[in-house]
Amino acid sequence: MRILVTGGAGYIGSVMSHMLVGEGHEVLILDNLSMGHAEAVEGIDLKVLELEDRASVREACEQFKPDACMHFAAHSLVGESMENPYKYLSGNLGGSLNLLGGLLKTGCRLIVFSSTCAVYGVPHDIPITERSLTDPINPYGWSKLMFEKVLELVSRTGAMRFFSLRYFNAAGADAVRNLGEDHDPETHLIPRVIRAALGSEPAASIYGTDYATPDGTCVRDYIHVVDLCHAHLLALERLTSGGGSGAFNLGNGDGFSVRKVIESVKRVSGADFDVVEEERREGDPPVLVASSEKIRSELGWEPGITGIDEVVRTAWEWHRAHPGGYA
């Protein structure tokens, strides 16, 4: 198949792009390289552009004529979305609409969309199921949910079939393909704590210690990046075989607090480092833990790496080998 991968030079997208090539697919990556790295996708066709540039997106679609699309490209910083909501609506929603227009115009009828657990906001029930109320508390979550709704409306006409995969916290590194997480700025917890363990940051920060959780810090569900990408392959296979549209949660079903993650990094690295307690960040729900029973039962997906130390170990080994990231 000819598969268009937006954001394919990013953390998750690069693992996915290499996995698709390994499966024998022809891949074209669209990425503006604001958070991605050309070094991560050497040997794969890459076109550098902005999804907000409608003409360029349509031209890329017309030239490549994809059979399917995996859509990862997005602004994804929750705090920034609170400060600049227009950027997130314009980029994540507007850019996605440009992409959808290009796909429809060139006859592409299948899309796997990288959504987020942020569509649930502060959940009323734990673990979160796909039937849980969607009520985002930040513009990032709203931008993702609104494009999910667009896909639902378009799918009702028969013009497109889709899966929205609602990630919880992607983490870890792909040891087989030597791919890891390298963001600037880095906002994700595990790589930031690892930087403290490596001595490249003065301390690990905890944002909020007064949440209604066992140790007062936020609790998150961490899913290994390779397991996440395997779920995308299963979703693509189901769509290709004629399966209907829908949404799936992607998580391990187990939650780890910020303090537990810091303890894990200390165990895995053998390093000690300072931990600083900061004020809460606006837009952070106290607990986000998934139920992935739907994708397990309907697509047969099973995560291969579930323990927090296993996830952290893959990230630690990559960052230790790449202290400056891809640079």
C-alpha positions in Angstrom: 0.0 0.0 0.0 1.0 3.6 -0.5 0.7 5.2 3.0 1.0 8.9 3.8 2.3 9.5 7.3 1.9 13.1 8.6 4.3 13.9 11.5 6.2 10.9 10.4 9.6 12.3 11.5 8.4 12.7 15.1 8.8 10.5 18.1 5.9 8.1 17.4 5.7 8.8 13.7 9.3 7.8 13.0 8.8 4.4 14.7 5.6 4.0 12.7 7.2 5.0 9.4 10.0 2.5 9.8 7.6 -0.2 10.8 5.4 0.4 7.7 8.4 0.2 5.4 9.4 -3.0 7.2 6.0 -4.4 6.4 6.6 -3.7 2.7 4.5 -0.5 2.3 5.5 2.6 0.3 5.7 5.6 2.6 5.7 9.3 2.1 6.2 11.4 5.3 4.8 15.0 5.6 6.5 16.8 8.5 7.4 20.4 9.2 10.4 19.2 11.4 9.4 21.6 14.2 9.5 18.6 16.6 10.6 15.8 14.2 14.0 14.9 13.0 15.1 14.0 9.4 17.8 11.9 11.0 15.2 9.6 12.4 13.7 8.7 9.0 16.8 8.4 6.8 16.0 6.3 3.7 12.3 7.2 3.8 10.8 9.8 1.5 10.2 13.0 3.4 8.5 16.2 2.2 8.9 19.2 4.5 5.7 21.3 4.7 3.1 22.8 6.9 -0.4 21.2 7.0 -1.8 24.7 7.3 -0.5 25.3 3.7 -3.5 23.8 2.0 -2.1 24.1 -1.6 1.1 22.2 -0.6 -0.8 19.5 1.2 -3.1 18.9 -1.8 -0.2 18.9 -4.2 1.6 16.2 -2.0 -1.6 14.1 -2.0 -2.1 14.4 -5.7 1.5 13.4 -6.5 1.7 10.5 -4.1 -2.0 9.3 -4.4 -2.0 7.4 -1.0 -4.2 4.4 -0.4 -4.3 5.2 3.4 -3.1 7.9 5.8 -1.7 7.8 9.3 -2.1 11.2 10.8 0.3 12.0 13.7 1.1 15.7 13.0 -0.1 18.0 15.7 0.8 20.7 18.2 0.8 18.7 21.5 1.8 20.9 24.4 -1.1 21.2 26.9 0.3 24.3 28.6 1.0 26.1 25.4 -2.6 25.3 24.2 -3.9 27.1 27.3 -1.8 30.2 26.4 -2.4 30.1 22.7 -5.6 28.3 21.8 -5.7 29.7 18.3 -2.5 28.0 17.4 -4.0 24.7 18.3 -7.3 25.2 16.6 -5.6 26.5 13.4 -2.8 23.8 13.4 -4.5 20.7 14.7 -8.0 21.3 13.4 -7.4 23.6 10.4 -4.3 21.6 9.2 -6.3 18.3 9.6 -9.1 19.7 7.5 -6.6 20.6 4.8 -5.2 17.1 4.9 -8.7 15.5 4.8 -9.5 17.7 1.7 -6.4 16.5 0.0 -7.1 12.8 0.8 -10.7 13.0 -0.4 -9.7 14.8 -3.6 -7.2 12.1 -4.5 -9.5 9.1 -3.6 -7.9 8.1 -0.3 -10.7 6.6 1.9 -8.8 5.2 4.9 -7.2 7.2 7.8 -5.9 6.2 11.2 -5.9 9.4 13.4 -3.6 10.0 16.3 -6.0 11.3 19.0 -5.5 11.6 22.7 -6.8 10.8 26.2 -7.1 14.6 26.6 -10.5 14.3 24.9 -11.9 13.0 28.2 -10.8 15.9 30.3 -11.2 15.1 34.0 -12.8 11.6 33.9 -15.7 10.7 36.1 -14.8 7.0 36.0 -11.5 5.1 36.2 -10.5 3.2 34.1 -11.7 5.3 31.2 -13.6 3.5 28.5 -14.6 4.7 25.0 -18.1 5.3 26.4 -16.8 7.8 29.0 -17.9 11.4 28.6 -15.6 13.4 26.3 -15.2 16.8 27.9 -11.7 18.3 27.3 -10.3 20.9 29.7 -7.7 22.3 27.4 -7.6 23.5 23.8 -5.3 20.7 22.8 -7.9 18.1 23.8 -10.7 20.1 22.1 -8.7 20.3 18.8 -8.4 16.6 18.7 -12.0 15.9 19.7 -13.3 18.3 17.0 -11.4 16.5 14.3 -12.7 13.2 15.6 -16.2 14.6 15.1 -15.3 15.7 11.6 -14.2 12.2 10.7 -17.5 10.8 12.2 -19.5 13.1 10.0 -17.6 12.4 6.8 -17.7 8.7 7.5 -21.5 8.7 7.6 -21.4 9.8 3.9 -19.3 6.8 3.0 -16.5 9.0 1.8 -14.0 7.9 4.5 -13.5 5.2 7.0 -11.3 5.9 10.1 -10.0 4.8 13.5 -9.3 7.4 16.1 -6.7 6.0 18.5 -6.8 7.8 21.9 -3.3 7.6 23.3 -2.6 7.7 26.9 1.1 8.5 27.6 3.4 7.2 24.9 6.9 6.3 26.4 10.0 4.3 25.9 12.3 3.8 22.9 12.5 1.4 20.0 15.7 -0.5 20.6 15.4 -2.5 17.4 15.4 0.6 15.2 17.4 2.8 17.5 14.7 5.4 17.7 13.8 7.5 20.8 12.2 10.6 22.1 13.9 13.9 21.3 11.8 17.1 21.8 12.7 20.7 22.2 11.3 21.8 24.5 10.8 18.5 26.3 7.7 18.3 28.4 7.2 14.6 28.8 7.9 13.2 32.3 10.1 10.2 31.6 12.7 11.9 29.3 12.9 14.9 31.6 13.5 12.8 34.7 16.1 10.8 32.7 17.9 14.1 31.9 18.1 14.8 35.6 19.6 11.3 36.0 22.2 12.0 33.3 23.0 15.3 34.9 21.9 17.4 31.9 19.1 19.0 34.0 19.7 20.2 37.6 16.7 18.3 39.0 13.4 16.5 38.3 10.3 18.6 38.8 7.0 17.5 40.2 4.1 19.8 39.2 1.5 19.6 41.9 1.6 17.5 45.0 -1.9 18.1 46.3 -4.0 16.0 43.9 -6.5 13.5 45.2 -4.2 10.6 44.5 -2.4 8.2 46.8 0.8 10.2 46.9 -0.6 13.6 45.8 0.9 13.6 42.4 -0.7 13.0 39.0 -1.3 9.5 37.9 -0.8 8.4 34.2 -1.1 5.3 32.1 2.2 4.7 30.1 2.1 2.8 26.8 5.3 1.8 25.1 5.8 3.4 21.7 6.3 0.1 19.9 3.1 -1.3 21.3 1.3 1.8 20.3 2.6 1.5 16.7 1.6 -2.2 16.6 -2.0 -1.1 17.4 -1.8 1.3 14.3 -0.9 -1.7 12.1 -3.9 -3.6 13.4 -6.2 -0.7 12.9 -4.9 -0.3 9.3 -5.4 -4.0 8.6 -9.0 -3.8 9.9 -9.8 -0.8 7.7 -8.2 -2.4 4.7 -10.3 -5.5 5.1 -13.5 -3.5 5.2 -13.9 -2.8 8.9 -16.1 0.0 10.1 -15.0 3.2 11.8 -14.6 3.9 15.5 -12.4 5.0 18.4 -10.1 3.0 20.6 -8.3 3.8 23.8 -4.6 2.8 23.8 -3.1 2.3 27.3 -1.9 -0.4 29.6 -4.7 -0.1 32.1 -2.3 0.6 34.9 -1.5 4.0 36.4 1.8 5.3 37.8 2.2 8.5 39.7 4.9 11.1 39.0 6.7 10.0 42.2 6.6 6.3 41.1 8.1 7.2 37.7 10.9 9.2 39.4 11.5 6.2 41.7 11.6 3.9 38.6 14.2 6.1 36.8 16.4 6.0 40.0 16.2 2.2 40.1 16.9 1.7 36.4 19.7 4.3 36.1 21.3 3.7 39.5 21.6 7.5 39.7 20.4 9.8 42.5 19.3 13.4 41.7 17.4 16.2 43.2 13.6 16.4 43.0 11.9 19.8 43.1 8.2 20.3 43.9 6.5 23.0 41.8 3.0 24.5 41.6 0.3 22.7 39.5 0.2 23.3 35.8 -3.2 24.5 34.4 -5.0 21.8 32.4 -3.6 18.7 34.0 -6.2 16.1 35.2 -5.3 14.2 38.4 -5.7 10.7 37.0 -5.8 9.3 33.4 -5.9 5.5 33.2 -7.3 3.6 30.3 -9.4 0.6 29.7 -8.1 -1.0 26.5 -10.6 -3.9 26.5 -12.3 -2.7 23.3 -9.1 -2.8 21.1 -8.0 -6.0 22.8 -11.3 -7.8 22.0 -12.0 -6.3 18.6 -8.5 -6.1 17.1 -6.6 -8.7 19.2 -4.1 -6.1 20.4 -1.9 -6.9 23.4 0.8 -4.6 24.9 4.2 -6.4 25.1 5.9 -4.0 27.6 3.7 -3.1 30.6 5.9 -2.6 33.7 7.1 0.9 34.3 10.7 -0.3 34.9 10.6 -2.0 31.5 9.3 1.1 29.8 11.8 3.3 31.5 14.7 1.0 30.8 14.3 1.3 27.0 14.1 5.1 27.3 17.1 5.2 29.7 19.3 3.1 27.3 18.5 5.3 24.3 19.0 8.6 26.1 22.3 7.3 27.7 23.5 6.4 24.2 22.2 9.7 22.7 22.7 12.4 25.3 22.3 15.1 22.7 19.3 13.4 21.0 19.5 13.0 17.2 21.9 15.9 17.0 
